[in-house]
Amino acid sequence: MQSKTIGAVLSLVLMGLGQLYNRQWGKGIVFVAAALVGIYLTVFQLYDHLHGLITLGEQPSGFVKVGKMMKMVEGDHSIFLLIKGLIALVAVLFFLCFYILNIRDAYLVGRLRDEGKSPATFRKSLAALGDKHFAYLVLLPPFIVITFLTILPLIFSILLAFTNFADPILPPANLVDWVGFDNFSKMLNLKVWSSTFVGILTWTLVWAVIATATTYVGGILIAVLIHQPRIRFKKFWRTALIVPFAIPNMISLLVMRNMFNNQFGPINGYLQYFGLKGLPWLTDPFWAKVTVILANMWIGIPITMILAFGVLTTIPRDLYEAADVDGAGARQKFRMITLPMVLFSTSPILIMNFAGNINNFNVIYLLTNGEPVNINYQFAGHTDLLVTWLYKLALNQSQFSFASVIGIVIFFIVASVSIWSYTRTRSYREEDMIQ
């Protein structure tokens, strides 16, 4: 039997044996030590973590009568068991990857021996690892950090949607159980949840379309107007209209909340000064939605305007000069030259703005807090978006499982709309339009 086969089989039996067979003593000892640590953790730790992940606990915390006294006995915490089980699973995946690499390494070194070449020493192997695979060594630590700090919490939040982790079933006094798709079914079939979900989902989509369209069109129009040759003091207009972008959103929104106050706000004060009746900006469902759209325009238009300024400066002047020769008017030049070029460059940003407006937490939460209250909704108001409803369910009402269901719905909406729309943009299909 060839050395490459024997080495691969031995490394399959126990990590490091193939390296020892190939007379790579240093590497083999390190691999065997890693294998022994892996076996120890598998035997004494892995089963408990995986068992906890499956059962989510068997004994809740509570008082137990010991003799004549009641004693507090600490039991299982379902959420901690879920987290530890996930960490164990991720660690197993990393270990399996390392195990496969160990088999591959033994096979490749054995093949060198079959060809009559001497295997590299441990020192040379380390040097070759630093030379040939330096990029992987640098990328591996951040990849591990991202796995445990980003991907693992994301999986954890998704798994919560398949549990009954919601008030009053809260650990450690109660154990959480797996309930499959029951939460999704309740969200769609129970009237108290389905009416709220459908109402907020509809408003979220309407809000995202209007908020994106108003800021995009407004920003483009202002940028085109300032870019006109007849406009004087362009620097002044650019600077003045960028000021809202420089102010932190939180400050702008809190100021607007006071300005739109029905009783004491200056806007209603000015309307009454001119003999007009004040409007219920924040207390009427319709006007509250108008208010958040106006506030979003104030914040979003400068951003689009800045992007449009950059695109307008890249449009070749030859195109406009040729249009002038052909006798094209201002509207024709805007429709045939300016608008296509701006749309081509900013369509990915337009999609990103749409996705961002679906998750536009700040404007809604800081301006109206989702109010006015809708008595037909479950823990939500007229202006709540899915993301603010999720926040209220998770942090105010401890309905973590339903909040996780909403998070999954938001993810699918944003991902599907973004991918579908982006693949149909000209900037995706015609990368060489601008050269």
TORVEX-109071 format. One record per residue (C-alpha): x, y, z. Coordinates in steps of 0.05 Angstrom, whole numbers, plus 5000, padded with zeros to 4 digits. Example, Ala and Ser with C-alpha at 12.3 -4.5 7.8 and 13.67 -1.06 7.14 Angstrom:
! TORVEX-109071
     x     y     z
  5246  4910  5156
  5273  4979  5143
END
This chain:
! TORVEX-109071
     x     y     z
  5000  5000  5000
  5026  5069  4983
  5049  5117  5037
  4996  5169  5018
  4940  5119  5031
  4969  5093  5096
  4981  5164  5121
  4910  5186  5104
  4879  5125  5137
  4920  5133  5200
  4902  5207  5205
  4829  5187  5195
  4834  5139  5254
  4868  5189  5299
  4890  5259  5281
  4966  5262  5278
  4981  5188  5267
  4990  5199  5193
  5041  5254  5207
  5078  5209  5255
  5078  5154  5201
  5108  5205  5152
  5163  5219  5204
  5139  5289  5217
  5148  5282  5292
  5136  5354  5314
  5073  5363  5273
  5048  5294  5291
  5055  5306  5366
  5018  5373  5361
  4962  5341  5321
  4956  5282  5369
  4953  5329  5428
  4898  5368  5393
  4861  5303  5379
  4866  5282  5453
  4838  5349  5475
  4782  5342  5425
  4766  5271  5450
  4766  5295  5522
  4719  5353  5507
  4674  5308  5466
  4668  5256  5521
  4660  5302  5581
  4630  5367  5551
  4599  5358  5483
  4544  5310  5503
  4518  5355  5559
  4518  5416  5513
  4483  5380  5456
  4434  5347  5504
  4418  5415  5533
  4408  5444  5463
  4358  5389  5447
  4319  5389  5513
  4329  5462  5534
  4331  5438  5606
  4296  5387  5650
  4293  5419  5719
  4270  5491  5729
  4294  5533  5787
  4248  5536  5846
  4236  5524  5920
  4241  5453  5945
  4219  5431  6014
  4279  5403  6052
  4255  5378  6119
  4215  5435  6148
  4249  5488  6107
  4238  5513  6036
  4304  5516  5999
  4318  5550  5933
  4346  5500  5883
  4379  5526  5821
  4357  5488  5759
  4370  5492  5685
  4368  5557  5646
  4340  5543  5577
  4371  5604  5543
  4441  5590  5571
  4434  5517  5549
  4414  5541  5479
  4474  5588  5475
  4523  5536  5501
  4496  5484  5453
  4505  5530  5394
  4576  5547  5415
  4591  5472  5421
  4563  5460  5351
  4605  5515  5321
  4667  5488  5357
  4652  5419  5329
  4648  5447  5259
  4716  5482  5266
  4746  5418  5295
  4718  5376  5236
  4749  5426  5187
  4816  5418  5223
  4808  5342  5222
  4796  5342  5147
  4858  5386  5136
  4898  5337  5178
  4878  5279  5132
  4893  5320  5071
  4962  5340  5099
  4980  5267  5113
  4958  5247  5043
  4999  5301  5009
  5062  5287  5050
  5054  5212  5038
  5050  5226  4963
  5116  5263  4967
  5147  5202  5001
  5119  5158  4945
  5154  5203  4895
  5220  5194  4933
  5221  5263  4964
  5235  5277  5038
  5179  5307  5079
  5190  5377  5108
  5211  5385  5180
  5166  5418  5231
  5205  5482  5226
  5202  5483  5151
  5127  5468  5154
  5116  5528  5198
  5157  5572  5152
  5119  5547  5091
  5053  5560  5128
  5074  5632  5139
  5098  5642  5067
  5045  5607  5026
  4984  5615  5069
  4998  5682  5103
  4932  5711  5078
  4893  5654  5109
  4929  5661  5175
  4912  5735  5177
  4839  5724  5157
  4827  5666  5203
  4823  5705  5270
  4772  5756  5245
  4733  5700  5213
  4729  5664  5280
  4709  5728  5315
  4655  5742  5263
  4630  5671  5270
  4621  5676  5346
  4600  5749  5351
  4557  5757  5288
  4535  5691  5257
  4523  5654  5322
  4478  5709  5352
  4440  5711  5286
  4427  5636  5289
  4408  5644  5363
  4356  5697  5347
  4328  5654  5290
  4322  5593  5336
  4283  5634  5386
  4226  5637  5335
  4218  5562  5343
  4211  5564  5419
  4157  5588  5468
  4206  5639  5500
  4154  5692  5516
  4122  5720  5578
  4102  5684  5624
  4148  5627  5603
  4213  5659  5624
  4273  5623  5652
  4300  5606  5703
  4232  5597  5737
  4204  5563  5674
  4235  5519  5621
  4230  5538  5548
  4209  5485  5498
  4215  5476  5423
  4148  5490  5390
  4165  5485  5316
  4125  5532  5272
  4072  5547  5324
  4093  5620  5330
  4089  5629  5255
  4021  5597  5255
  3996  5642  5312
  4023  5703  5276
  3982  5685  5215
  3920  5652  5245
  3906  5685  5312
  3866  5747  5296
  3898  5789  5351
  3967  5776  5321
  3949  5770  5248
  3911  5836  5244
  3969  5871  5278
  4020  5837  5233
  3983  5851  5168
  3969  5924  5188
  4040  5939  5208
  4069  5901  5148
  4025  5942  5101
  4045  6008  5133
  4119  5987  5133
  4118  5974  5058
  4079  6038  5044
  4126  6077  5088
  4187  6047  5054
  4162  6065  4985
  4141  6136  5002
  4202  6151  5045
  4249  6125  4991
  4214  6161  4934
  4207  6228  4969
  4280  6231  4992
  4307  6205  4926
  4266  6250  4880
  4274  6310  4925
  4349  6302  4930
  4358  6292  4855
  4315  6353  4838
  4351  6399  4886
  4419  6375  4860
  4398  6386  4787
  4371  6455  4803
  4434  6477  4838
  4476  6447  4782
  4442  6492  4730
  4490  6543  4699
  4443  6601  4713
  4442  6589  4788
  4487  6637  4826
  4521  6626  4894
  4524  6550  4883
  4572  6540  4941
  4525  6576  4988
  4465  6533  4968
  4505  6469  4972
  4531  6487  5041
  4464  6511  5068
  4425  6450  5044
  4477  6401  5072
  4469  6428  5143
  4412  6381  5161
  4458  6323  5143
  4511  6348  5191
  4464  6350  5251
  4456  6283  5288
  4390  6251  5271
  4372  6242  5344
  4377  6317  5357
  4338  6335  5295
  4282  6286  5311
  4275  6307  5383
  4272  6380  5362
  4219  6363  5310
  4179  6325  5362
  4173  6389  5401
  4160  6431  5339
  4102  6386  5318
  4072  6384  5388
  3997  6395  5381
  3990  6443  5439
  4056  6477  5450
  4093  6467  5384
  4114  6528  5344
  4086  6501  5279
  4014  6501  5304
  4030  6568  5337
  4048  6598  5269
  3986  6568  5237
  3942  6598  5291
  3978  6665  5284
  3955  6667  5211
  3884  6648  5230
  3890  6575  5212
  3870  6517  5256
  3927  6475  5284
  3935  6404  5261
  3940  6341  5305
  4009  6325  5279
  4026  6270  5329
  3959  6248  5356
  3918  6234  5293
  3937  6169  5256
  3938  6202  5187
  3975  6265  5207
  4024  6225  5249
  4043  6186  5186
  4049  6251  5147
  4094  6279  5202
  4143  6221  5201
  4147  6225  5125
  4162  6300  5128
  4214  6289  5181
  4246  6234  5141
  4249  6280  5080
  4285  6333  5121
  4338  6282  5141
  4342  6240  5078
  4341  6292  5021
  4411  6321  5037
  4441  6251  5032
  4412  6238  4963
  4430  6309  4942
  4504  6298  4960
  4505  6233  4920
  4472  6266  4861
  4524  6323  4862
  4579  6271  4853
  4543  6237  4795
  4527  6302  4759
  4600  6322  4758
  4618  6257  4722
  4570  6267  4664
  4611  6288  4602
  4596  6359  4579
  4600  6334  4507
  4533  6301  4515
  4499  6367  4533
  4536  6404  4477
  4513  6352  4426
  4442  6359  4453
  4446  6434  4445
  4468  6425  4372
  4408  6380  4360
  4362  6432  4390
  4342  6393  4452
  4308  6432  4508
  4322  6431  4582
  4269  6378  4595
  4294  6333  4539
  4366  6338  4564
  4343  6321  4634
  4300  6262  4611
  4350  6234  4560
  4418  6249  4592
  4416  6270  4664
  4363  6223  4692
  4389  6158  4659
  4460  6173  4683
  4438  6189  4753
  4393  6128  4756
  4449  6084  4730
  4497  6106  4784
  4449  6112  4842
  4402  6053  4832
  4441  6007  4880
  4438  6064  4932
  4363  6071  4918
  4354  5998  4935
  4397  6005  4996
  4354  6065  5019
  4291  6024  5009
  4319  5968  5052
  4343  6019  5103
  4274  6051  5107
  4242  5984  5122
  4287  5983  5183
  4284  6058  5196
  4280  6054  5272
  4304  6124  5291
  4252  6166  5255
  4192  6127  5282
  4217  6113  5352
  4244  6183  5367
  4189  6223  5333
  4125  6185  5350
  4147  6123  5388
  4098  6086  5343
  4039  6126  5370
  3982  6143  5367
  3960  6078  5400
  3918  6031  5359
  3870  5994  5404
  3862  5938  5352
  3937  5924  5351
  3976  5879  5397
  4029  5922  5432
  4035  5971  5373
  4012  6038  5348
  3990  6068  5281
  4060  6090  5260
  4098  6029  5284
  4141  5993  5233
  4159  5920  5238
  4226  5938  5268
  4197  5983  5323
  4143  5931  5338
  4198  5879  5344
  4234  5925  5393
  4172  5935  5436
  4156  5861  5436
  4226  5841  5457
  4245  5895  5507
  4179  5921  5533
  4134  5859  5531
  4185  5802  5536
  4153  5767  5475
  4220  5743  5449
  4194  5687  5406
  4145  5731  5368
  4198  5785  5361
  4244  5733  5329
  4189  5714  5280
  4183  5787  5259
  4259  5791  5252
  4258  5732  5204
  4201  5764  5164
  4241  5830  5159
  4302  5792  5136
  4264  5756  5081
  4230  5820  5057
  4295  5860  5055
  4336  5804  5024
  4286  5784  4971
  4269  5856  4950
  4341  5878  4949
  4367  5818  4909
  4308  5818  4861
  4311  5893  4847
  4387  5898  4844
  4394  5843  4792
  4346  5881  4747
  4383  5948  4749
  4423  5971  4690
  4484  5981  4735
  4483  5906  4748
  4472  5884  4676
  4513  5938  4640
  4576  5948  4681
  4612  5982  4623
  4561  6038  4611
  4607  6090  4641
  4680  6084  4621
END
